[in-house]
């Protein structure tokens, strides 16, 4: 399983939550932090939402990542 798969699997299994890159790094096990940013911005751009919001873990208002699977339209 590659790093993009690890990130997507983590986000899909925690659909109701939004994670900043820092918290996603810690919880998905993918390092370094810059790799999370690249994966989410480029490789997973069709499968996740990146927006300015509050992180479910640290509570800071930052750019957060959330699986599209967990989004109700």
C-alpha positions, 0 to 999 in steps of 0.5 A: 500500500502506498502513502496515498492509499494510506491517507485515503483509507484513513480519511475514508474510515474517519468520514465525519472528521476533518484533519489538518496536514499536521494531524493527518501526518500523525494519525495516518503514519505518513511522513514527512508533513510535506508528503501529506500536502502533496498527496492531498493537493495533487494525487487525491484532489478528486477524492477529498475536499481541502478547505479552510475549516477547523481541524477535528483533532487540534481545533485550529482553523487551517486547511483541512482534508476530508473524504468526499465519501463523508460529505453530505450534499 
